[in-house]
């Protein structure tokens, strides 16, 4: 990379509703260039696709009522979490879920912020296809080939605070694989795999903010290219933390 990396928040976007063309709204407000990487908050993508629900329309099951009582949460919200989950890893003091596409997150990523009262937002059910669709739409609109990352805000084990994570990406590999390279002293790297999409998503979250900033999309320019793979999620056998939480460790 010879040019400095540029990071630009996309400002002036309206409140997003079902049916809105998010890619077009972004391209109307900021010019994209070949090779840019666009990060989009999952909330606005999901709202544009109608991945929302009214709490009043949800009837909680006995399990949702039980978990709601344990965790001090609305059983209807808990039912939305259960409906979005492929597996429940931990029930209390909060629900930790695996989603069908492999992501593991608190309350399945179901959110009640940045949406009208009495509504919940779900993560895109197929975020990789979502990122593909954003790229294809921007190429159609501008003729520019960009990368796309769908982001979500997640908590972390062992540390306070939330950071942005990539839940879907297109136009790049998730992991920059350094295995087989050598360090400054000639030592062969054996385990170094850099989660580049999460690093970019994390910085985009810093630009977006978490309250009323109104910057749900960020463009990165001059990030260069890298080689690697897309195996971002541990398999069940590899994921030690999950095995401990599910009491499968022996």
N, C-alpha and C positions, 0 to 999 in steps of 0.2 A: 504494500500500500504506500503510494507516494503522496496522495492527497489526504488532508486531515478528515477524520470522520465528522460528519455533521448530524445533528439531532434536532428535528423540527416538530414541535407540537402542532397539530391541525386544529386551529381555533375557528370559532364561528359556526360550528355545526349546530343545527337545530335539535330540539328534542326529537328522538327517533321513535317512530311508530311502525306498526306492522305494515309491510308493503314498501317501505322506503328503500331506495337504492343507495346503500351506504357507500359503496365504491364511487358512485357518481357524485354524491355529495362531497366526498373527500377530494376528488379530482377537480371539482369546481372551485375549491378553496386553496389548493396548493398544487403547483406543477410537480409532477413526478418525473424522474429520470430513469433511464435504463440502469438496472442493477440496484435500485433503491430497495429497502426492506420496509414494509409497512406493517406496523403493529396496530391491531384493533382490539379494543376491550370487548370481551365476550358479551358484556351487558348490551352494548348497542347492536351487535350482530344478532343476538338472540331476540331483542325487541323487534328488529327489522323483519325477522322471520316468524314472529308470533310465538316464540317459545316462552310464553307467559301463561299465568293462570290466576284466576280469582280464588282467594281463600274460601269465599262463600260457596264455591262450586265443589269443594273437596269434602268428602265424608271420611273421617278418620276411622281406621280399623282399631281393634282392641290393642294391637301392638303399638300403634301410634299414640293412643291414649296413655298407655303404660309408659312409653318413653317420654312423652310430653310431661307427664307427672314427675318422672325421675329427673329430667333436665330443666324443668321450669319453662317449657316452650309450648306454644299453641299446637295442639294435636293435629290440626289441619296442616300447619307448616311441616310438622314431622311426617305426616303422610306424603306430602310432596317430596320430601327427602327420600323416603322409602321407595316411592314410585320411580325416582330417578336413579336409584342405586342398583347395581348388579350384585353387590355383596356388602354386608355390614361387618366391618372389621372390629369396631368398638361401639358400645351402646352408651356409655357414660364416662365422664361428665358431659360429653357431647358425642354426637354420632359421627363416626369416621367411616366413610364409604368408599368403595371402589365403584367407578362408573363403568358402563359397558365398553367404553373405548380404552380403558386401562388406567385412567387418571385416578389417583386416590386423594380425596379432599374432605375437609370438614363439611358435614351436612350436604354432601354431594354437590357442593358449589351452588346450591339453591340460595337465592339472594332476595332480600326485601329492600335493598337500598337502590337509589336511582330509578325508582319506579313508583307509581301512584300507590297510596295507602290501600291495603287490602289485596295487593297483588304480589306474586312471586315471579322471579325470572329463573329459568333453567339454563344450564350450559347447553351449547349446541350438541345434539346427540351424536353428530359425526364431524368433529372439529377439523379433521384432516381434509374432508371434502369441502368444508366451509372455507378453509384457507385456499384450496384449489379454486373454488368459485370466485373468491375475491381477486385472485391473480388473473383468472380468465376474463373477468369483467373489466379490470383495469387495462389489460392488453387490448380488449375490444374498444375501449373508450379512447385510449391514448396511443396505442401502438408500442407502448413501452413494456418490457418484460421486467417485472419486479418480483421480489419475494414477499410473502405474507405470513404473519404470525397472529394467531388468535390467542389473546392473553386472558389469564384469570388471576385474581389476587388470592394468595394462599398463605396460611400460617406455616410455621416451621417447628420441627422438634428441636428441643434443646436451646432455642433462642426466642426472645420476644420479637414481636413485630411481623408484619406481613410483607411479602415481596411478590412481584409479578412472576408468573410462570407461563410457559408456552403450553397450551393444550392442543393446538393444531398449527401446522406449519407447512409451507409449500415453497418450492423454488430454492431450497437449501437442505442440507442434512442437519439433523438436530445436534449431532455429536461431531466435534472436530477430534479426530483420532490421532493422537501423537505416538501411539505404540509403535515401536520400531525406530523412531527418530532418536537422536542423541541430544543430550543436554550440553551446556557450555563446557563441560569437562570430558565429553566423549562417552558418558554413560548411556547405555541404551535404555530408553523409557519402556517400561513393561506394563504399566497400568493407567497411564494418563489419558483420559478421555474427557474433553471439555464440553460441557453442555451449553453450546453457544446460543441456542434458541432461548434458553432460560436466562442467560446473561443479558441478552438483548431485551427480552420481555421484562426483566427486572428493572433495567434502566428506563424503559418506556413507562413503567408504572410510576417511577419517580417523577417523570415529566407530566404524566396524566394527573397525579394526585388522587386522593381518596375521598374527597368531600364534594365541594361544589365548584371545582376548577373548570369544568366544562371542556376538558381536552381528552376525549376518548380515543384518539388516534395519534400515532407518532410515526414520523418517517426518519429512517436512518440512511445516510448516504456515505459512500466510500468505505463500506465495511469489508470490501474485498470478497474473496471466495475461499473455500476450504474443502477438504475432503474428509469423509467420515462415514457415518451410518445413522440410521433412524431408530435404533433400539434404545430409546430414552427410558422406557419403563423396565424395571426389573421383572423377571418372571417370578412366579410364585415360589419356586425353589430357591431363587437367588435372594429374595427379599427377606432378610433376617428380621427386620423390624416388624413386618407384617406377621411373620410366623410367631414371634413372641407375643404380639398383641392378641392373636387368635389362639394363644396357648397351644401352638403346634410344636413349639421348640422342646426338644428332649435332650 
